Amino acid sequence: MVFHSFGEIPDNIRFKPYMPLYPNAWKIFQTFGMERFHDFCLNSRDGCYSFFETRFNECIDTTRRIMSDSLQHPEKTLSYVLVLPNVVMRSDLMQGVQRLFLGDSVDITYIILKYDTQEVFGLLNGHLEEGLPVDYWFIPPDDELLERRHLKLGYKIKDIPKKIKDMRKSSARLIDIFKDIRNERTPEWSTANYSVINAYETFALNLLYEPSSYENSCQGFDGWAAKELYKLPDYAFALYPWPTMINTFLYQGRKEFTKKLTGMCSEGKFYISTFEKENKEMIVEQMPHVFEWYVREKLDKGVPFPIQTLECQMPNIKNKKDPDVRFEYQYPPSEWIDLDNLGISRDEFTEGVFLDIDHETKVEEKIDKSRIISLGIGKQTRFLN
């Protein structure tokens, strides 16, 4: 098979410098080329918005069950959290961790950016009190709110990241508008903190096709490393402002960041992430060639052990004159976790699988059905034992 090269990506594509840091998006481009990759992104935009919306709704539903004390086995039930869209968390840990990261009262808004123009095409907001979401709103791509202008700059919401390319600066300007919106809707929270998450659609698509919770946790670090380590033009994924604790983790390096984050989310236990049903059906119908790629690359090859993810070497793209320049992640040479050994169907695999293994599990250990803690996520969770 002939793979497509980095040079084929037009220079005016805003996400181009960061593409090698998102291995699933990068491999889909390599396999199908720029034209089909662009079509893939366009066709996926509804799915990308749905991706974030689904995770928001799951988090909110789980929160309601926590507050009503109707959730069975919260220590075996995983859900998403608003503070980091790339991780799942044990339900019994959600309130404490989100409160630890963001404080007692905060709004957090997801800013979803188009990969080619850096224009905003969707917003999702949640308000947290004492670590749990109590209010939320969604702004889809065709909503007139995206036309609202910054009072001093005169820029529309959808154009601010495109015109102010620096994520931190554009985030500060967007927060100006978001605070006005919040004060109009919910003046009782006008003094609460405000944070935003900037995520290119490519970031969401990369997560959608990534089964490993450890790999997903790494993506937060890699988005930060784009600017801080690789000295690329900006972050590829960023919270603004970075929570103090997360910032501390980031400066400890990729391995320690991932260990600490997964430790706080699930005591280090490994989760094979769910492939949202709505997105799966859309991809099978509209882009069967991409789903075939997913089956070939993920279901057939399996997923790396947590320790393999921690020992993985990042792409070497910092010095273009270096003869060892490469755009691939390098894993230790050993077998991965095999789907067939788990004794579950492919449909069950894509529902999500919580496993009793962590970064101390050796690659020589047998990983079979006896290691499964639960299947699914949130209210769809099923317990085998």
C-alpha positions as CSV (number, residue, x, y, z in Angstrom):
1,M,0.0,0.0,0.0
2,V,1.3,3.5,-0.9
3,F,1.0,5.9,2.0
4,H,0.4,9.6,1.6
5,S,3.0,12.0,2.9
6,F,2.9,15.0,5.2
7,G,3.9,17.3,2.4
8,E,0.6,16.6,0.6
9,I,-1.3,18.5,3.3
10,P,-1.8,22.1,2.1
11,D,0.0,24.7,4.3
12,N,-3.2,26.7,4.8
13,I,-4.7,23.9,6.8
14,R,-4.5,25.2,10.4
15,F,-4.2,21.7,11.9
16,K,-1.3,20.6,9.6
17,P,1.6,21.1,12.1
18,Y,-0.2,19.0,14.8
19,M,-1.3,16.1,12.6
20,P,1.5,13.7,13.6
21,L,0.6,14.1,17.3
22,Y,-2.9,12.5,16.6
23,P,-2.0,9.0,15.4
24,N,-5.5,7.9,14.3
25,A,-6.2,11.0,12.3
26,W,-2.7,10.8,10.9
27,K,-3.1,7.2,9.8
28,I,-6.5,7.8,8.3
29,F,-4.9,10.7,6.2
30,Q,-1.9,8.5,5.4
31,T,-4.2,5.7,4.2
32,F,-6.7,7.7,2.2
33,G,-5.0,11.0,1.2
34,M,-5.9,14.6,1.6
35,E,-9.1,14.8,-0.5
36,R,-10.7,11.8,1.2
37,F,-9.5,13.0,4.6
38,H,-11.1,16.4,4.1
39,D,-14.3,14.6,3.0
40,F,-14.0,12.4,6.1
41,C,-13.8,15.6,8.3
42,L,-16.7,17.3,6.6
43,N,-18.9,14.1,6.9
44,S,-17.9,13.7,10.5
45,R,-18.7,17.2,11.7
46,D,-22.2,16.3,12.8
47,G,-20.7,13.2,14.4
48,C,-18.0,15.3,16.1
49,Y,-20.5,17.6,17.7
50,S,-22.6,14.5,18.6
51,F,-19.4,13.0,20.1
52,F,-19.1,15.8,22.6
53,E,-22.8,16.1,23.2
54,T,-23.1,12.4,23.9
55,R,-20.3,12.6,26.5
56,F,-21.9,15.6,28.1
57,N,-25.3,13.9,28.3
58,E,-23.7,10.7,29.7
59,C,-21.9,12.8,32.4
60,I,-25.1,14.6,33.3
61,D,-27.2,11.5,33.5
62,T,-24.6,9.7,35.7
63,T,-24.5,12.8,37.9
64,R,-28.2,12.7,38.5
65,R,-27.9,9.1,39.5
66,I,-25.1,9.9,41.9
67,M,-27.1,12.7,43.5
68,S,-30.2,10.5,43.8
69,D,-28.1,7.6,45.1
70,S,-29.6,5.3,42.5
71,L,-26.4,4.2,40.8
72,Q,-25.5,0.6,41.5
73,H,-21.8,-0.2,41.9
74,P,-20.4,3.3,41.2
75,E,-16.9,1.9,41.7
76,K,-17.5,-0.3,38.7
77,T,-19.4,2.2,36.6
78,L,-17.5,4.6,34.4
79,S,-18.6,7.9,32.9
80,Y,-17.2,11.0,31.2
81,V,-16.3,14.2,33.0
82,L,-16.6,17.8,31.9
83,V,-13.2,18.9,32.9
84,L,-11.4,16.6,30.4
85,P,-13.2,15.2,27.4
86,N,-10.5,12.7,26.7
87,V,-10.9,10.6,29.8
88,V,-13.4,8.4,31.5
89,M,-13.7,8.3,35.3
90,R,-15.2,6.0,37.9
91,S,-18.5,7.4,39.0
92,D,-17.6,7.4,42.7
93,L,-14.6,9.6,42.0
94,M,-16.3,12.1,39.7
95,Q,-17.3,14.8,42.2
96,G,-14.1,14.8,44.1
97,V,-11.8,15.0,41.1
98,Q,-13.7,17.7,39.3
99,R,-13.9,19.8,42.4
100,L,-10.2,19.3,43.0
101,F,-9.4,20.4,39.4
102,L,-11.8,23.3,39.0
103,G,-13.0,24.4,42.4
104,D,-16.5,24.7,43.9
105,S,-18.3,26.8,41.3
106,V,-17.3,27.0,37.7
107,D,-18.5,27.2,34.1
108,I,-16.6,25.3,31.5
109,T,-17.2,25.7,27.7
110,Y,-16.0,23.4,25.0
111,I,-14.9,25.3,21.9
112,I,-14.9,22.9,18.9
113,L,-12.7,24.2,16.1
114,K,-12.7,23.3,12.4
115,Y,-9.5,21.6,11.5
116,D,-8.9,23.6,8.4
117,T,-9.9,27.2,9.3
118,Q,-9.8,27.2,13.1
119,E,-13.3,28.6,13.0
120,V,-15.7,27.7,15.8
121,F,-18.5,25.4,14.7
122,G,-20.0,24.3,18.0
123,L,-20.1,25.1,21.8
124,L,-21.0,23.0,24.8
125,N,-21.2,24.5,28.3
126,G,-21.7,23.0,31.7
127,H,-21.9,24.7,35.1
128,L,-20.5,22.7,38.0
129,E,-21.3,23.2,41.7
130,E,-19.2,21.3,44.1
131,G,-17.8,19.1,41.3
132,L,-21.1,18.1,39.7
133,P,-22.9,19.6,36.6
134,V,-26.2,21.4,37.5
135,D,-26.8,23.4,34.3
136,Y,-25.8,23.1,30.7
137,W,-26.4,24.4,27.1
138,F,-25.4,23.4,23.6
139,I,-24.8,25.6,20.6
140,P,-24.8,23.6,17.3
141,P,-23.0,24.8,14.1
142,D,-26.1,26.6,12.7
143,D,-27.0,28.5,15.8
144,E,-27.2,32.3,15.5
145,L,-25.3,32.7,18.8
146,L,-22.1,32.0,16.9
147,E,-22.8,35.3,15.1
148,R,-22.6,37.3,18.4
149,R,-19.8,39.8,18.5
150,H,-17.2,40.8,21.0
151,L,-18.2,44.3,22.3
152,K,-14.7,45.8,22.0
153,L,-13.2,43.8,19.1
154,G,-16.3,43.5,16.9
155,Y,-15.4,39.9,16.0
156,K,-18.0,37.2,15.8
157,I,-17.7,34.2,18.2
158,K,-17.2,31.8,15.3
159,D,-14.3,34.0,13.9
160,I,-12.3,34.8,17.1
161,P,-10.0,31.8,17.0
162,K,-9.5,32.2,13.3
163,K,-8.5,35.9,13.7
164,I,-6.7,35.6,17.0
165,K,-4.7,32.4,16.3
166,D,-3.1,32.2,19.7
167,M,-5.4,29.8,21.7
168,R,-4.8,31.5,25.1
169,K,-5.5,35.0,23.7
170,S,-8.6,33.9,21.7
171,S,-9.8,32.0,24.8
172,A,-9.6,35.1,26.9
173,R,-11.7,37.1,24.4
174,L,-14.3,34.3,24.1
175,I,-14.6,34.1,27.9
176,D,-15.6,37.8,27.8
177,I,-18.6,36.9,25.7
178,F,-19.4,33.7,27.5
179,K,-19.5,35.5,30.8
180,D,-22.0,37.9,29.4
181,I,-24.1,35.0,28.2
182,R,-23.9,33.3,31.6
183,N,-24.8,36.5,33.4
184,E,-27.9,36.9,31.2
185,R,-29.0,33.2,31.7
186,T,-27.9,32.6,35.2
187,P,-27.0,35.8,37.1
188,E,-26.8,33.8,40.4
189,W,-23.5,32.4,39.1
190,S,-22.0,35.6,37.9
191,T,-19.1,35.4,40.3
192,A,-18.2,31.8,39.5
193,N,-14.9,30.9,37.8
194,Y,-14.8,30.4,34.0
195,S,-12.7,27.9,32.0
196,V,-12.7,26.9,28.3
197,I,-11.5,23.9,26.4
198,N,-10.2,24.4,22.9
199,A,-10.4,21.2,20.8
200,Y,-10.0,20.8,17.1
201,E,-12.6,18.5,15.5
202,T,-9.6,16.3,14.7
203,F,-8.9,15.8,18.4
204,A,-12.5,14.5,18.9
205,L,-12.2,12.2,15.8
206,N,-8.9,10.9,17.1
207,L,-10.5,10.0,20.4
208,L,-13.5,8.4,18.7
209,Y,-11.2,5.9,17.0
210,E,-9.0,5.2,20.0
211,P,-10.0,2.3,22.3
212,S,-7.3,2.7,25.0
213,S,-8.1,4.9,28.0
214,Y,-4.3,5.3,28.6
215,E,-3.8,6.4,25.0
216,N,-6.7,8.9,25.4
217,S,-5.2,10.2,28.6
218,C,-1.9,10.8,26.8
219,Q,-3.7,13.0,24.2
220,G,-4.2,15.8,26.6
221,F,-0.4,15.8,27.2
222,D,0.4,15.6,23.5
223,G,-1.9,18.6,22.8
224,W,0.0,20.6,25.4
225,A,3.4,19.3,24.2
226,A,2.7,20.6,20.7
227,K,3.7,24.1,21.9
228,E,5.7,23.4,25.1
229,L,8.0,20.6,23.8
230,Y,7.8,20.6,20.0
231,K,7.7,24.4,19.8
232,L,4.9,24.3,17.2
233,P,2.9,27.4,16.6
234,D,0.3,26.7,19.4
235,Y,-1.3,24.1,21.5
236,A,-3.3,21.4,19.7
237,F,-5.6,21.0,22.7
238,A,-5.8,23.3,25.7
239,L,-7.7,24.3,28.7
240,Y,-7.7,27.9,29.6
241,P,-6.6,28.6,32.2
242,W,-4.8,25.3,32.8
243,P,-5.9,24.0,36.3
244,T,-3.0,24.2,38.6
245,M,-2.9,20.5,39.4
246,I,-3.1,19.5,35.7
247,N,-0.4,22.0,34.9
248,T,1.8,20.4,37.5
249,F,1.2,17.0,36.1
250,L,2.1,18.2,32.6
251,Y,5.5,19.5,33.6
252,Q,6.3,16.0,35.0
253,G,6.4,14.5,31.5
254,R,4.1,12.3,29.5
255,K,4.6,9.1,31.5
256,E,4.0,10.7,34.9
257,F,1.1,12.8,33.6
258,T,-0.7,9.7,32.3
259,K,0.0,7.7,35.4
260,K,-1.4,10.4,37.7
261,L,-4.4,11.2,35.5
262,T,-5.4,7.5,35.1
263,G,-4.7,7.0,38.8
264,M,-7.1,9.8,39.8
265,C,-9.8,8.7,37.2
266,S,-9.9,4.9,37.8
267,E,-7.1,4.0,40.3
268,G,-5.1,3.2,37.2
269,K,-7.5,0.5,35.9
270,F,-7.7,0.2,32.1
271,Y,-10.8,0.9,30.0
272,I,-11.4,0.0,26.4
273,S,-13.4,3.1,25.4
274,T,-16.9,2.9,23.9
275,F,-17.5,3.7,20.3
276,E,-20.7,5.7,20.5
277,K,-23.5,3.9,18.7
278,E,-24.8,6.9,16.8
279,N,-21.4,7.7,15.4
280,K,-20.7,4.1,14.6
281,E,-23.9,3.8,12.6
282,M,-23.2,7.0,10.8
283,I,-19.7,6.0,9.8
284,V,-20.8,2.5,8.7
285,E,-23.4,4.1,6.5
286,Q,-21.6,7.1,5.1
287,M,-17.9,6.1,5.3
288,P,-17.6,2.3,5.3
289,H,-14.0,2.5,4.1
290,V,-13.1,4.4,7.3
291,F,-14.9,1.8,9.5
292,E,-13.1,-0.9,7.7
293,W,-9.9,0.8,8.6
294,Y,-11.0,0.9,12.3
295,V,-11.7,-2.8,12.2
296,R,-8.4,-3.6,10.6
297,E,-6.3,-1.3,12.8
298,K,-8.1,-1.6,16.2
299,L,-10.2,-4.7,16.4
300,D,-7.9,-7.0,14.5
301,K,-4.6,-5.6,16.0
302,G,-5.8,-5.2,19.5
303,V,-4.8,-2.4,22.0
304,P,-1.5,-1.8,23.8
305,F,-1.0,-2.7,27.4
306,P,-0.9,0.3,29.7
307,I,2.8,-0.2,30.3
308,Q,3.4,-0.2,26.5
309,T,1.6,3.2,26.2
310,L,3.8,4.6,29.1
311,E,7.0,3.4,27.4
312,C,6.0,4.5,24.0
313,Q,8.3,7.1,22.3
314,M,6.6,10.1,20.8
315,P,7.1,11.2,17.2
316,N,10.4,12.9,16.5
317,I,9.3,16.0,14.6
318,K,11.0,18.8,16.5
319,N,14.1,19.1,14.3
320,K,13.4,18.7,10.6
321,K,17.1,18.4,9.9
322,D,17.5,15.4,12.2
323,P,18.0,12.2,10.1
324,D,15.7,10.3,12.5
325,V,12.7,12.6,11.9
326,R,9.6,10.3,12.0
327,F,5.9,10.9,12.4
328,E,5.1,7.6,14.1
329,Y,4.7,6.6,17.8
330,Q,7.1,3.8,18.6
331,Y,5.9,1.0,21.1
332,P,8.0,-1.6,22.8
333,P,8.1,-4.8,20.7
334,S,5.7,-7.2,22.3
335,E,2.1,-8.5,21.9
336,W,-0.9,-6.3,22.5
337,I,-4.1,-7.1,24.3
338,D,-6.0,-9.4,21.9
339,L,-9.8,-9.1,21.5
340,D,-10.3,-12.8,21.0
341,N,-8.7,-13.6,24.3
342,L,-11.2,-11.5,26.2
343,G,-14.0,-13.8,25.1
344,I,-16.4,-11.1,24.0
345,S,-17.9,-10.1,20.7
346,R,-16.8,-7.1,18.6
347,D,-20.1,-5.3,19.5
348,E,-19.3,-5.8,23.2
349,F,-15.8,-4.5,22.6
350,T,-17.1,-1.3,21.1
351,E,-19.6,-0.9,24.0
352,G,-16.7,-0.3,26.4
353,V,-14.8,-2.8,28.6
354,F,-13.5,-2.0,32.1
355,L,-10.5,-4.3,32.9
356,D,-8.7,-5.2,36.1
357,I,-5.3,-4.4,34.7
358,D,-3.1,-1.3,35.1
359,H,0.4,0.0,34.3
360,E,2.0,-2.6,36.5
361,T,0.4,-5.5,34.5
362,K,3.1,-7.3,32.6
363,V,2.7,-8.0,28.9
364,E,3.3,-11.7,29.5
365,E,0.2,-12.0,31.7
366,K,-2.9,-13.6,30.2
367,I,-5.7,-11.1,29.8
368,D,-9.0,-13.0,29.5
369,K,-12.7,-12.7,30.5
370,S,-11.9,-13.1,34.2
371,R,-10.2,-9.7,34.1
372,I,-13.4,-7.9,33.0
373,I,-15.0,-5.7,35.7
374,S,-17.9,-4.4,33.7
375,L,-19.1,-3.7,30.1
376,G,-20.5,-0.5,28.8
377,I,-20.6,3.0,30.2
378,G,-22.9,5.0,32.5
379,K,-26.5,3.7,32.6
380,Q,-25.6,1.1,29.9
381,T,-23.1,-0.6,32.2
382,R,-23.4,-4.4,32.7
383,F,-21.7,-6.4,35.4
384,L,-20.5,-9.9,34.6
385,N,-19.8,-11.0,38.2
